[in-house]
Amino acid sequence: METFQLEGHEYIQLNQLLKLTGIADSGGDANQLILDGLVKVNEQPASEKRKKIRAGDIIQVGESTIQIAV
């Protein structure tokens, strides 16, 4: 499990998070992962590309898991 720090921000958009963590090579790839139903937020399928991800959320994409630091 990887931990991601928001670094003073209240949230990050889901597609930006996937790009910044290297799960997706680009924003377009991140959007496609979400549209294909391959991304879960707090164990629920995510469908919003710009979903606000906040401290405490857990994102899963295949074998990758990211926890947003509190």
C-alpha positions as CSV (number, residue, x, y, z in Angstrom):
1,M,0.0,0.0,0.0
2,E,1.3,3.4,-1.0
3,T,0.6,6.6,1.0
4,F,-0.1,9.9,-0.6
5,Q,0.2,13.3,1.2
6,L,-2.2,16.1,0.2
7,E,0.5,18.6,1.3
8,G,-1.7,21.4,2.5
9,H,-4.6,20.8,0.1
10,E,-8.1,19.8,1.1
11,Y,-8.4,17.3,-1.7
12,I,-7.1,16.1,-5.1
13,Q,-9.1,15.0,-8.1
14,L,-9.1,11.3,-8.7
15,N,-7.7,11.5,-12.2
16,Q,-4.8,13.8,-11.1
17,L,-4.0,11.3,-8.2
18,L,-3.8,8.4,-10.6
19,K,-1.4,10.4,-12.9
20,L,0.8,11.7,-10.0
21,T,1.2,8.3,-8.4
22,G,2.2,6.7,-11.7
23,I,-0.7,4.4,-11.9
24,A,-1.7,6.2,-15.2
25,D,0.8,7.5,-17.7
26,S,-1.4,10.5,-18.5
27,G,-4.6,12.2,-17.6
28,G,-6.3,10.5,-20.6
29,D,-5.1,7.1,-19.3
30,A,-6.4,8.0,-15.9
31,N,-9.8,9.0,-17.2
32,Q,-10.0,5.7,-19.2
33,L,-9.2,3.6,-16.2
34,I,-12.1,5.3,-14.4
35,L,-14.5,5.0,-17.3
36,D,-13.6,1.3,-17.6
37,G,-14.6,0.7,-14.0
38,L,-11.1,-0.3,-12.9
39,V,-10.9,2.2,-10.0
40,K,-12.5,1.9,-6.6
41,V,-12.7,4.6,-3.9
42,N,-13.3,3.2,-0.4
43,E,-14.3,-0.1,-1.9
44,Q,-16.9,1.4,-4.2
45,P,-16.5,1.6,-8.0
46,A,-15.6,5.2,-9.0
47,S,-17.2,6.8,-12.1
48,E,-16.4,10.5,-11.6
49,K,-13.1,11.5,-13.2
50,R,-12.8,14.6,-11.0
51,K,-14.1,13.0,-7.8
52,K,-12.6,14.8,-4.8
53,I,-10.3,12.5,-2.9
54,R,-9.7,13.5,0.7
55,A,-7.6,12.5,3.7
56,G,-8.5,9.0,4.8
57,D,-9.8,7.7,1.4
58,I,-8.4,4.5,0.0
59,I,-8.1,4.1,-3.8
60,Q,-7.6,0.7,-5.5
61,V,-6.6,0.0,-9.1
62,G,-5.9,-3.6,-9.8
63,E,-3.1,-4.6,-7.4
64,S,-2.3,-1.0,-6.5
65,T,-3.7,0.6,-3.3
66,I,-3.2,4.2,-2.3
67,Q,-4.2,5.5,1.1
68,I,-4.5,9.3,1.5
69,A,-2.6,10.4,4.6
70,V,-4.6,12.0,7.3
